Amino acid sequence: MGLTFSFMNLFTIKKNKESGFVILFAMLISTLILLMSAGIFRVAQKESILSSYSRESQKAFYAADAGAECALYWDISSVIAVTRFNTLTANESFTDPFECGTDADSLPRQINAFKYGVTGVYDHVFGFRFANLDTDLGCAFVFVEKNNSAPPVDPLDPPSPKETRITSVGYNVCTDDVPDLDDPTLLERRLSVQYFGN
């Protein structure tokens, strides 16, 4: 009787040791799966953030592109008789109005460029705000800088052509045609076009 009892005790002790190992093994596997899941979640989260930044960057780029196209059209288009960025415009004043895009009533949006009285690399600097009808498509600040024709070195040579540089700074998040500086997702993209011509 005592012999049987001791065999039973040994069997019970061995079984309890195996049960503890199974619990430890299960906890180890669960921890590994949890760590792998957390890693996959972090990668997916970073991919999502990267994707949203790419989309927002595109909005800012397209806003900058639209602003530059507007300035190019009103400066060198063969459809208009005179550029809207005339260097004879007085400093600190608005230029003749021009139209780019549409307003809330689907009417052409009136824009005036302001001529800054600043001196630097360029003799004449104009600036205007460009915004799409849908504010979700961004807005832009556009600067048109012009140099006067340089006088020829030799009187028989023709004057050098005027130099123009258009810089359009686009933003993805705007409120009332200006960038929302309080928005943490605000992105800026810049396009610059330079050309020579009379």
MDTraj code that builds the backbone (N, CA, C; nanometers):
import mdtraj as md
import numpy as np

residues = "MET GLY LEU THR PHE SER PHE MET ASN LEU PHE THR ILE LYS LYS ASN LYS GLU SER GLY PHE VAL ILE LEU PHE ALA MET LEU ILE SER THR LEU ILE LEU LEU MET SER ALA GLY ILE PHE ARG VAL ALA GLN LYS GLU SER ILE LEU SER SER TYR SER ARG GLU SER GLN LYS ALA PHE TYR ALA ALA ASP ALA GLY ALA GLU CYS ALA LEU TYR TRP ASP ILE SER SER VAL ILE ALA VAL THR ARG PHE ASN THR LEU THR ALA ASN GLU SER PHE THR ASP PRO PHE GLU CYS GLY THR ASP ALA ASP SER LEU PRO ARG GLN ILE ASN ALA PHE LYS TYR GLY VAL THR GLY VAL TYR ASP HIS VAL PHE GLY PHE ARG PHE ALA ASN LEU ASP THR ASP LEU GLY CYS ALA PHE VAL PHE VAL GLU LYS ASN ASN SER ALA PRO PRO VAL ASP PRO LEU ASP PRO PRO SER PRO LYS GLU THR ARG ILE THR SER VAL GLY TYR ASN VAL CYS THR ASP ASP VAL PRO ASP LEU ASP ASP PRO THR LEU LEU GLU ARG ARG LEU SER VAL GLN TYR PHE GLY ASN".split()
xyz = np.array([
    [0.0825, -0.1188, 0.0000],
    [0.0000, 0.0000, 0.0000],
    [0.0867, 0.1249, 0.0000],
    [0.1890, 0.1236, 0.0851],
    [0.2803, 0.2382, 0.0923],
    [0.3562, 0.2563, -0.0360],
    [0.3892, 0.1426, -0.1033],
    [0.4621, 0.1487, -0.2294],
    [0.3775, 0.2136, -0.3375],
    [0.2522, 0.1765, -0.3469],
    [0.1622, 0.2350, -0.4455],
    [0.1457, 0.3844, -0.4199],
    [0.1351, 0.4186, -0.2920],
    [0.1156, 0.5597, -0.2575],
    [0.2352, 0.6433, -0.3038],
    [0.3534, 0.5907, -0.2850],
    [0.4712, 0.6675, -0.3241],
    [0.4828, 0.6796, -0.4756],
    [0.4419, 0.5765, -0.5514],
    [0.4400, 0.5876, -0.6978],
    [0.3427, 0.6962, -0.7434],
    [0.2297, 0.7020, -0.6781],
    [0.1295, 0.8036, -0.7132],
    [0.1844, 0.9435, -0.6867],
    [0.2557, 0.9572, -0.5754],
    [0.3142, 1.0889, -0.5445],
    [0.4162, 1.1299, -0.6505],
    [0.4984, 1.0348, -0.6925],
    [0.5973, 1.0645, -0.7951],
    [0.5307, 1.1038, -0.9266],
    [0.4274, 1.0339, -0.9634],
    [0.3545, 1.0638, -1.0868],
    [0.2929, 1.2032, -1.0802],
    [0.2366, 1.2407, -0.9667],
    [0.1739, 1.3717, -0.9487],
    [0.2787, 1.4825, -0.9568],
    [0.3946, 1.4625, -0.8944],
    [0.5009, 1.5640, -0.8985],
    [0.5495, 1.5843, -1.0417],
    [0.5707, 1.4755, -1.1156],
    [0.6154, 1.4841, -1.2543],
    [0.5128, 1.5562, -1.3408],
    [0.3827, 1.5261, -1.3181],
    [0.2764, 1.5908, -1.3960],
    [0.2721, 1.7402, -1.3684],
    [0.2901, 1.7791, -1.2424],
    [0.2886, 1.9219, -1.2066],
    [0.4057, 1.9957, -1.2717],
    [0.5216, 1.9329, -1.2789],
    [0.6373, 1.9948, -1.3435],
    [0.6103, 2.0164, -1.4928],
    [0.5466, 1.9196, -1.5585],
    [0.5131, 1.9333, -1.7003],
    [0.4107, 2.0437, -1.7215],
    [0.3143, 2.0570, -1.6326],
    [0.2135, 2.1634, -1.6433],
    [0.2797, 2.3002, -1.6318],
    [0.3739, 2.3174, -1.5429],
    [0.4443, 2.4450, -1.5292],
    [0.5223, 2.4789, -1.6541],
    [0.5846, 2.3793, -1.7177],
    [0.6592, 2.4025, -1.8413],
    [0.5668, 2.4456, -1.9554],
    [0.4488, 2.3834, -1.9643],
    [0.3518, 2.4191, -2.0686],
    [0.3060, 2.5631, -2.0518],
    [0.2807, 2.6057, -1.9277],
    [0.2377, 2.7442, -1.9023],
    [0.3500, 2.8410, -1.9407],
    [0.4734, 2.8091, -1.9021],
    [0.5875, 2.8941, -1.9360],
    [0.6060, 2.9033, -2.0875],
    [0.5940, 2.7900, -2.1562],
    [0.6077, 2.7875, -2.3022],
    [0.4968, 2.8699, -2.3690],
    [0.3736, 2.8569, -2.3193],
    [0.2601, 2.9333, -2.3740],
    [0.2805, 3.0832, -2.3539],
    [0.3327, 3.1218, -2.2372],
    [0.3585, 3.2647, -2.2114],
    [0.4677, 3.3176, -2.3049],
    [0.5689, 3.2355, -2.3277],
    [0.6775, 3.2756, -2.4171],
    [0.6256, 3.2960, -2.5606],
    [0.5471, 3.2027, -2.6092],
    [0.4898, 3.2136, -2.7444],
    [0.3973, 3.3352, -2.7533],
    [0.3142, 3.3563, -2.6501],
    [0.2222, 3.4716, -2.6491],
    [0.3000, 3.6025, -2.6525],
    [0.4089, 3.6101, -2.5773],
    [0.4913, 3.7316, -2.5753],
    [0.5535, 3.7572, -2.7123],
    [0.6033, 3.6526, -2.7755],
    [0.6621, 3.6681, -2.9087],
    [0.5587, 3.7162, -3.0103],
    [0.4402, 3.6573, -3.0062],
    [0.3335, 3.6990, -3.0983],
    [0.2943, 3.8441, -3.0721],
    [0.2865, 3.8825, -2.9436],
    [0.2513, 4.0205, -2.9077],
    [0.3572, 4.1179, -2.9584],
    [0.4847, 4.0841, -2.9419],
    [0.5920, 4.1715, -2.9906],
    [0.5903, 4.1845, -3.1427],
    [0.5675, 4.0723, -3.2116],
    [0.5593, 4.0780, -3.3577],
    [0.4408, 4.1628, -3.4024],
    [0.3273, 4.1488, -3.3342],
    [0.2083, 4.2286, -3.3690],
    [0.2340, 4.3769, -3.3469],
    [0.3002, 4.4105, -3.2355],
    [0.3313, 4.5513, -3.2075],
    [0.4251, 4.6075, -3.3141],
    [0.5230, 4.5278, -3.3572],
    [0.6142, 4.5720, -3.4629],
    [0.5428, 4.5955, -3.5941],
    [0.4538, 4.5043, -3.6316],
    [0.3772, 4.5192, -3.7558],
    [0.2872, 4.6415, -3.7481],
    [0.2267, 4.6645, -3.6302],
    [0.1400, 4.7814, -3.6129],
    [0.2194, 4.9106, -3.6303],
    [0.3398, 4.9170, -3.5728],
    [0.4213, 5.0384, -3.5845],
    [0.4623, 5.0645, -3.7285],
    [0.4976, 4.9585, -3.8000],
    [0.5339, 4.9743, -3.9415],
    [0.4133, 5.0254, -4.0213],
    [0.2964, 4.9670, -3.9959],
    [0.1747, 5.0100, -4.0659],
    [0.1408, 5.1548, -4.0322],
    [0.1598, 5.1918, -3.9059],
    [0.1319, 5.3296, -3.8645],
    [0.2254, 5.4277, -3.9350],
    [0.3526, 5.3940, -3.9428],
    [0.4486, 5.4818, -4.0107],
    [0.4190, 5.4906, -4.1598],
    [0.3784, 5.3804, -4.2203],
    [0.3414, 5.3818, -4.3625],
    [0.2211, 5.4729, -4.3852],
    [0.1254, 5.4681, -4.2933],
    [0.0057, 5.5528, -4.3053],
    [0.0430, 5.7008, -4.2954],
    [0.1311, 5.7344, -4.2003],
    [0.1753, 5.8736, -4.1847],
    [0.2514, 5.9185, -4.3092],
    [0.3398, 5.8331, -4.3595],
    [0.4167, 5.8655, -4.4800],
    [0.3243, 5.8872, -4.5994],
    [0.2222, 5.8036, -4.6097],
    [0.1265, 5.8166, -4.7193],
    [0.0501, 5.9478, -4.7094],
    [0.0084, 5.9858, -4.5880],
    [-0.0666, 6.1106, -4.5727],
    [0.0235, 6.2306, -4.6027],
    [0.1522, 6.2251, -4.5638],
    [0.2430, 6.3346, -4.5956],
    [0.2647, 6.3461, -4.7460],
    [0.2680, 6.2349, -4.8131],
    [0.2829, 6.2366, -4.9587],
    [0.1623, 6.3041, -5.0231],
    [0.0424, 6.2713, -4.9754],
    [-0.0797, 6.3317, -5.0297],
    [-0.0816, 6.4823, -5.0026],
    [-0.0456, 6.5225, -4.8797],
    [-0.0456, 6.6642, -4.8439],
    [0.0621, 6.7398, -4.9214],
    [0.1750, 6.6737, -4.9453],
    [0.2818, 6.7356, -5.0232],
    [0.2360, 6.7619, -5.1659],
    [0.1580, 6.6690, -5.2204],
    [0.1044, 6.6878, -5.3557],
    [0.0118, 6.8084, -5.3616],
    [-0.0718, 6.8263, -5.2584],
    [-0.1615, 6.9431, -5.2550],
    [-0.0806, 7.0721, -5.2593],
    [0.0241, 7.0786, -5.1768],
    [0.1071, 7.1994, -5.1732],
    [0.1766, 7.2215, -5.3069],
    [0.2241, 7.1142, -5.3687],
    [0.2914, 7.1268, -5.4983],
    [0.1951, 7.1764, -5.6057],
    [0.0740, 7.1198, -5.6106],
    [-0.0227, 7.1618, -5.7127],
    [-0.0684, 7.3057, -5.6903],
    [-0.0773, 7.3489, -5.5638],
    [-0.1117, 7.4890, -5.5368],
    [-0.0011, 7.5809, -5.5881],
    [0.1249, 7.5424, -5.5640],
    [0.2373, 7.6220, -5.6138],
    [0.2387, 7.6240, -5.7663],
    [0.2105, 7.5104, -5.8285],
    [0.2090, 7.5011, -5.9743],
    [0.0990, 7.5894, -6.0339],
    [-0.0194, 7.5856, -5.9724],
    [-0.1306, 7.6681, -6.0226],
    [-0.0978, 7.8165, -6.0109],
    [-0.0353, 7.8564, -5.9008],
    [0.0030, 7.9969, -5.8841],
    [0.1063, 8.0403, -5.9867],
    [0.2047, 7.9550, -6.0133],
    [0.3072, 7.9870, -6.1133],
    [0.2463, 7.9961, -6.2529],
    [0.1546, 7.9040, -6.2852],
    [0.0874, 7.9068, -6.4164],
    [0.0072, 8.0357, -6.4342],
    [-0.0586, 8.0790, -6.3272],
    [-0.1360, 8.2043, -6.3337],
    [-0.0431, 8.3214, -6.3657],
    [0.0701, 8.3296, -6.2950],
    [0.1641, 8.4396, -6.3189],
    [0.2231, 8.4332, -6.4595],
    [0.2584, 8.3135, -6.5042],
    [0.3138, 8.2985, -6.6397],
    [0.2137, 8.3448, -6.7449],
    [0.0888, 8.3040, -6.7278],
    [-0.0131, 8.3404, -6.8261],
    [-0.0255, 8.4919, -6.8373],
    [-0.0332, 8.5605, -6.7206],
    [-0.0554, 8.7048, -6.7237],
    [0.0716, 8.7850, -6.7478],
    [0.1833, 8.7167, -6.7647],
    [0.3063, 8.7887, -6.7974],
    [0.3450, 8.7722, -6.9438],
    [0.3315, 8.6506, -6.9969],
    [0.3861, 8.6269, -7.1316],
    [0.2865, 8.5674, -7.2299],
    [0.1597, 8.5568, -7.1916],
    [0.0635, 8.4970, -7.2841],
    [0.0438, 8.5854, -7.4066],
    [0.0328, 8.5214, -7.5216],
    [0.0092, 8.5972, -7.6450],
    [-0.1346, 8.6492, -7.6511],
    [-0.2218, 8.6000, -7.5624],
    [-0.3616, 8.6435, -7.5617],
    [-0.3753, 8.7847, -7.5059],
    [-0.2869, 8.8228, -7.4126],
    [-0.2967, 8.9558, -7.3514],
    [-0.2020, 9.0519, -7.4229],
    [-0.2427, 9.1791, -7.4256],
    [-0.1623, 9.2791, -7.4963],
    [-0.0418, 9.3232, -7.4131],
    [-0.0623, 9.3430, -7.2828],
    [0.0427, 9.3959, -7.1958],
    [0.0492, 9.3108, -7.0699],
    [0.1706, 9.2851, -7.0223],
    [0.1868, 9.2099, -6.8984],
    [0.1167, 9.2796, -6.7824],
    [0.0657, 9.2020, -6.6886],
    [0.0043, 9.2601, -6.5679],
    [0.1109, 9.2927, -6.4630],
    [0.2362, 9.2640, -6.4950],
    [0.3461, 9.2944, -6.4028],
    [0.4374, 9.3964, -6.4708],
    [0.3772, 9.5094, -6.5044],
    [0.4471, 9.6143, -6.5782],
    [0.5447, 9.6852, -6.4859],
    [0.6691, 9.6954, -6.5289],
    [0.7719, 9.7569, -6.4450],
    [0.7500, 9.9069, -6.4271],
    [0.6622, 9.9674, -6.5080],
    [0.6336, 10.1104, -6.4937],
    [0.5332, 10.1382, -6.3823],
    [0.4744, 10.0326, -6.3246],
    [0.3807, 10.0505, -6.2132],
    [0.4543, 10.1129, -6.0949],
    [0.3871, 10.2080, -6.0271],
    [0.4502, 10.2746, -5.9125],
    [0.4704, 10.1755, -5.7977],
    [0.5774, 10.1986, -5.7227],
    [0.6034, 10.1140, -5.6059],
    [0.4918, 10.1258, -5.5030],
    [0.4743, 10.0188, -5.4240],
    [0.3744, 10.0139, -5.3173],
    [0.2332, 10.0397, -5.3693],
    [0.2040, 9.9905, -5.4888],
    [0.0691, 10.0054, -5.5440],
    [0.0278, 9.8753, -5.6115],
    [-0.1015, 9.8645, -5.6395],
    [-0.1540, 9.7447, -5.7043],
    [-0.1466, 9.7585, -5.8559],
    [-0.1298, 9.6463, -5.9214],
    [-0.1252, 9.6443, -6.0673],
    [-0.2675, 9.6380, -6.1219],
    [-0.2795, 9.6379, -6.2538],
    [-0.4107, 9.6185, -6.3151],
    [-0.4635, 9.4811, -6.2755],
    [-0.5950, 9.4696, -6.2501],
    [-0.6491, 9.3398, -6.2068],
    [-0.6413, 9.2347, -6.3175],
    [-0.6326, 9.1105, -6.2766],
    [-0.6365, 8.9983, -6.3705],
    [-0.7141, 8.8842, -6.3058],
    [-0.7451, 8.7838, -6.3850],
    [-0.8315, 8.6754, -6.3377],
    [-0.7576, 8.5423, -6.3402],
    [-0.7744, 8.4677, -6.2311],
    [-0.7221, 8.3312, -6.2238],
    [-0.8197, 8.2481, -6.1417],
    [-0.8632, 8.1380, -6.1969],
    [-0.9556, 8.0521, -6.1236],
    [-1.0942, 8.1124, -6.1150],
    [-1.1748, 8.0555, -6.0247],
    [-1.3114, 8.1034, -6.0064],
    [-1.3399, 8.1223, -5.8585],
    [-1.4426, 8.2044, -5.8296],
    [-1.4827, 8.2245, -5.6912],
    [-1.5994, 8.1323, -5.6568],
    [-1.6630, 8.1556, -5.5407],
    [-1.7704, 8.0674, -5.4938],
    [-1.8907, 8.0662, -5.5878],
    [-1.9102, 8.1721, -5.6651],
    [-2.0225, 8.1783, -5.7594],
    [-1.9810, 8.1351, -5.8994],
    [-1.8683, 8.0691, -5.9099],
    [-1.8128, 8.0224, -6.0378],
    [-1.7856, 8.1376, -6.1340],
    [-1.7566, 8.2529, -6.0798],
    [-1.7168, 8.3683, -6.1599],
    [-1.5646, 8.3802, -6.1543],
    [-1.5023, 8.4397, -6.2579],
    [-1.3570, 8.4548, -6.2541],
    [-1.3127, 8.5313, -6.1295],
    [-1.2101, 8.4804, -6.0647],
    [-1.1607, 8.5436, -5.9425],
    [-1.0671, 8.6580, -5.9792],
    [-1.0965, 8.7766, -5.9274],
    [-1.0156, 8.8955, -5.9550],
    [-0.8945, 8.8998, -5.8630],
    [-0.7782, 8.9238, -5.9224],
    [-0.6535, 8.9303, -5.8465],
    [-0.5815, 9.0587, -5.8833],
    [-0.5212, 9.1203, -5.7835],
    [-0.4318, 9.2335, -5.8062],
    [-0.2972, 9.1983, -5.7480],
    [-0.1922, 9.2172, -5.8244],
    [-0.0581, 9.1992, -5.7694],
    [-0.0155, 9.3300, -5.7051],
    [0.0558, 9.3193, -5.5955],
    [0.1072, 9.4375, -5.5272],
    [0.2540, 9.4526, -5.5627],
    [0.2950, 9.5741, -5.5983],
    [0.4355, 9.5975, -5.6338],
    [0.5095, 9.6488, -5.5106],
    [0.6079, 9.5694, -5.4684],
    [0.6862, 9.6054, -5.3502],
    [0.7972, 9.7017, -5.3885],
    [0.8234, 9.7967, -5.3010],
    [0.9322, 9.8924, -5.3248],
    [1.0606, 9.8452, -5.2602],
    [1.1001, 9.7215, -5.2904],
    [1.2224, 9.6665, -5.2320],
    [1.3313, 9.6620, -5.3381],
    [1.4530, 9.6679, -5.2935],
    [1.5650, 9.6570, -5.3863],
    [1.6483, 9.5365, -5.3463],
    [1.7072, 9.4758, -5.4425],
    [1.7885, 9.3573, -5.4179],
    [1.8445, 9.3093, -5.5492],
    [1.8358, 9.1800, -5.5718],
    [1.8862, 9.1225, -5.6963],
    [1.8015, 9.1688, -5.8140],
    [1.6703, 9.1851, -5.7906],
    [1.5786, 9.2257, -5.8974],
    [1.5302, 9.3690, -5.8735],
    [1.5098, 9.4408, -5.9835],
    [1.4689, 9.5814, -5.9745],
    [1.3214, 9.5975, -5.9377],
    [1.2381, 9.5032, -5.9790],
    [1.0936, 9.5150, -5.9574],
    [1.0396, 9.3842, -5.9004],
    [0.9634, 9.3953, -5.7932],
    [0.9080, 9.2759, -5.7273],
    [0.7576, 9.2924, -5.7110],
    [0.6830, 9.1946, -5.7627],
    [0.5372, 9.1921, -5.7501],
    [0.4987, 9.0674, -5.6708],
    [0.3890, 9.0765, -5.5991],
    [0.3422, 8.9596, -5.5255],
    [0.1909, 8.9539, -5.5213],
    [0.1369, 8.8318, -5.5243],
    [-0.0081, 8.8156, -5.5085],
    [-0.0376, 8.6811, -5.4443],
    [-0.1586, 8.6725, -5.3877],
    [-0.2043, 8.5469, -5.3282],
    [-0.2912, 8.4738, -5.4285],
    [-0.2698, 8.3450, -5.4386],
    [-0.3522, 8.2624, -5.5265],
    [-0.4124, 8.1511, -5.4422],
    [-0.5435, 8.1333, -5.4545],
    [-0.6103, 8.0251, -5.3807],
    [-0.7107, 7.9579, -5.4713],
    [-0.7213, 7.8275, -5.4567],
    [-0.8223, 7.7538, -5.5309],
    [-0.9594, 7.7782, -5.4689],
    [-1.0619, 7.7544, -5.5480],
    [-1.1991, 7.7690, -5.4988],
    [-1.2198, 7.6770, -5.3790],
    [-1.1758, 7.5547, -5.3890],
    [-1.1854, 7.4584, -5.2806],
    [-1.0616, 7.4735, -5.1935],
    [-1.0794, 7.5196, -5.0685],
    [-0.9641, 7.5439, -4.9821],
    [-0.8891, 7.4148, -4.9491],
    [-0.9511, 7.2997, -4.9720],
    [-0.8804, 7.1732, -4.9500],
    [-0.7698, 7.1521, -5.0527],
    [-0.7681, 7.2333, -5.1586],
    [-0.6665, 7.2185, -5.2629],
    [-0.5477, 7.3110, -5.2416],
    [-0.5456, 7.3833, -5.1305],
    [-0.4293, 7.4649, -5.0965],
    [-0.4348, 7.6066, -5.1506],
    [-0.3291, 7.6800, -5.1223],
    [-0.3162, 7.8184, -5.1668],
    [-0.1681, 7.8469, -5.1901],
    [-0.1387, 7.9635, -5.2453],
    [0.0008, 7.9957, -5.2768],
    [0.0254, 8.1453, -5.2668],
    [0.1476, 8.1802, -5.2328],
    [0.1982, 8.3159, -5.2477],
    [0.2870, 8.3141, -5.3713],
    [0.2658, 8.4103, -5.4607],
    [0.3406, 8.4126, -5.5863],
    [0.4169, 8.5456, -5.5950],
    [0.5444, 8.5359, -5.6277],
    [0.6283, 8.6550, -5.6430],
    [0.6821, 8.6576, -5.7856],
    [0.6671, 8.7742, -5.8500],
    [0.7187, 8.7945, -5.9856],
    [0.8253, 8.9030, -5.9755],
    [0.9484, 8.8657, -6.0083],
    [1.0605, 8.9587, -5.9973],
    [1.1168, 8.9852, -6.1358],
    [1.1429, 9.1137, -6.1634],
    [1.1910, 9.1518, -6.2967],
    [1.3115, 9.2442, -6.2862],
    [1.4036, 9.2277, -6.3803],
    [1.5147, 9.3202, -6.3961],
    [1.4937, 9.3980, -6.5247],
    [1.5284, 9.5255, -6.5225],
    [1.5217, 9.6049, -6.6449],
    [1.6239, 9.5546, -6.7448],
    [1.6026, 9.5892, -6.8715],
    [1.7017, 9.5534, -6.9735],
    [1.8328, 9.6222, -6.9412],
    [1.9385, 9.5468, -6.9427],
    [2.0699, 9.6067, -6.9178],
    [2.1151, 9.6813, -7.0421],
    [2.1727, 9.7985, -7.0272],
    [2.2202, 9.8719, -7.1454],
    [2.3341, 9.7951, -7.2123],
    [2.3402, 9.8000, -7.3436],
    [2.4474, 9.7264, -7.4128],
    [2.5833, 9.7897, -7.3852],
    [2.6841, 9.7055, -7.3857],
    [2.8219, 9.7546, -7.3671],
    [2.8629, 9.8347, -7.4893],
    [2.8325, 9.7822, -7.6069],
    [2.8621, 9.8509, -7.7324],
    [2.7317, 9.9144, -7.7818],
    [2.7302, 10.0430, -7.8147],
    [2.6064, 10.1092, -7.8604],
    [2.5432, 10.0422, -7.9813],
    [2.6205, 9.9675, -8.0585],
    [2.5641, 9.9011, -8.1759],
    [2.4938, 9.7700, -8.1403],
    [2.5197, 9.7185, -8.0205],
    [2.4564, 9.5935, -7.9776],
    [2.3133, 9.6203, -7.9305],
    [2.2228, 9.5241, -7.9480],
    [2.0873, 9.5420, -7.8956],
    [2.0882, 9.5288, -7.7435],
    [1.9924, 9.5905, -7.6752],
    [1.9880, 9.5764, -7.5290],
    [1.9587, 9.4309, -7.4912],
    [2.0082, 9.3915, -7.3747],
    [1.9824, 9.2546, -7.3298],
    [1.8346, 9.2424, -7.2887],
    [1.7770, 9.1242, -7.3053],
    [1.6353, 9.1086, -7.2721],
    [1.6117, 9.1183, -7.1217],
    [1.4872, 9.1498, -7.0857],
    [1.4516, 9.1556, -6.9444],
    [1.4585, 9.0155, -6.8846],
    [1.4982, 9.0109, -6.7595],
    [1.5033, 8.8841, -6.6872],
    [1.3855, 8.8790, -6.5905],
    [1.3165, 8.7678, -6.5894],
    [1.2016, 8.7509, -6.4998],
    [1.2167, 8.6201, -6.4224],
    [1.1854, 8.6273, -6.2946],
    [1.1807, 8.5056, -6.2133],
    [1.0474, 8.5020, -6.1405],
    [0.9771, 8.3902, -6.1532],
    [0.8501, 8.3691, -6.0831],
    [0.8740, 8.2624, -5.9768],
    [0.8428, 8.2959, -5.8534],
    [0.8551, 8.2015, -5.7427],
    [0.7174, 8.1842, -5.6815],
    [0.6697, 8.0611, -5.6813],
    [0.5382, 8.0303, -5.6253],
    [0.5575, 7.9380, -5.5060],
    [0.5062, 7.9804, -5.3906],
    [0.5184, 7.9027, -5.2666],
    [0.3808, 7.8484, -5.2317],
    [0.3636, 7.7172, -5.2458],
    [0.2337, 7.6544, -5.2234],
    [0.2231, 7.5921, -5.0856],
    [0.1006, 7.5935, -5.0315],
    [0.0722, 7.5355, -4.9000],
    [-0.0460, 7.4401, -4.9125],
    [-0.0468, 7.3377, -4.8296],
    [-0.1533, 7.2375, -4.8374],
    [-0.2745, 7.2712, -4.7517],
    [-0.2576, 7.3460, -4.6429],
    [-0.3681, 7.3772, -4.5514],
    [-0.3832, 7.5283, -4.5457],
    [-0.5004, 7.5780, -4.5857],
    [-0.5210, 7.7233, -4.5918],
    [-0.6534, 7.7623, -4.5275],
    [-0.6562, 7.8841, -4.4749],
    [-0.7779, 7.9437, -4.4222],
    [-0.7861, 8.0846, -4.4792],
    [-0.8943, 8.1148, -4.5478],
    [-0.9118, 8.2483, -4.6085],
    [-0.7935, 8.2864, -4.6976],
    [-0.7540, 8.1979, -4.7844],
    [-0.6484, 8.2210, -4.8845],
    [-0.5084, 8.2374, -4.8268],
    [-0.4892, 8.2097, -4.6993],
    [-0.3552, 8.2160, -4.6401],
    [-0.3267, 8.0841, -4.5693],
    [-0.1992, 8.0454, -4.5595],
    [-0.1673, 7.9185, -4.4930],
    [-0.2046, 7.9211, -4.3457],
    [-0.2540, 7.8086, -4.2971],
    [-0.2913, 7.7947, -4.1566],
    [-0.1663, 7.7548, -4.0783],
    [-0.1008, 7.8524, -4.0174],
    [0.0268, 7.8281, -3.9498],
    [0.0107, 7.7471, -3.8215],
    [-0.1122, 7.7355, -3.7701],
    [-0.1349, 7.6584, -3.6474],
    [-0.1567, 7.5105, -3.6744],
    [-0.1715, 7.4733, -3.8009],
    [-0.1960, 7.3329, -3.8352],
    [-0.0635, 7.2561, -3.8370],
    [-0.0529, 7.1486, -3.7574],
    [0.0739, 7.0743, -3.7534],
    [0.1056, 6.9989, -3.8825],
    [0.0072, 6.9828, -3.9703],
    [0.0319, 6.9114, -4.0970],
    [0.0662, 7.0063, -4.2113],
    [0.0882, 7.1347, -4.1814],
    [0.1182, 7.2337, -4.2857],
    [0.2487, 7.1981, -4.3571],
    [0.2420, 7.1944, -4.4899],
    [0.3602, 7.1685, -4.5725],
    [0.3745, 7.2796, -4.6760],
    [0.4967, 7.3072, -4.7153],
    [0.5258, 7.4115, -4.8136],
    [0.6055, 7.3503, -4.9274],
    [0.5655, 7.3852, -5.0488],
    [0.6416, 7.3440, -5.1669],
    [0.6642, 7.4681, -5.2524],
    [0.7809, 7.4787, -5.3111],
    [0.8199, 7.5995, -5.3841],
    [0.8602, 7.5648, -5.5263],
    [0.8078, 7.6444, -5.6209],
    [0.8466, 7.6311, -5.7620],
    [0.9040, 7.7646, -5.8079],
    [1.0078, 7.7570, -5.8885],
    [1.0677, 7.8790, -5.9404],
    [1.0912, 7.8643, -6.0894],
    [1.0530, 7.9676, -6.1648],
    [1.0685, 7.9689, -6.3101],
    [1.1451, 8.0969, -6.3450],
    [1.2458, 8.0831, -6.4297],
    [1.3238, 8.2002, -6.4695],
    [1.3346, 8.2021, -6.6223],
    [1.3151, 8.3194, -6.6794],
    [1.3245, 8.3294, -6.8253],
    [1.3646, 8.4715, -6.8640],
    [1.4024, 8.4855, -6.9899],
    [1.4459, 8.6133, -7.0438],
    [1.3568, 8.6499, -7.1615],
    [1.3237, 8.7757, -7.1723],
    [1.2412, 8.8213, -7.2850],
    [1.2047, 8.9665, -7.2677],
    [1.1647, 9.0289, -7.3777],
    [1.1281, 9.1714, -7.3710],
    [0.9831, 9.1885, -7.3319],
])
top = md.Topology()
chain = top.add_chain()
for i, resn in enumerate(residues, 1):
    res = top.add_residue(resn, chain, resSeq=i)
    for name in ("N", "CA", "C"):
        top.add_atom(name, md.element.get_by_symbol(name[0]), res)
traj = md.Trajectory(xyz[None], top)
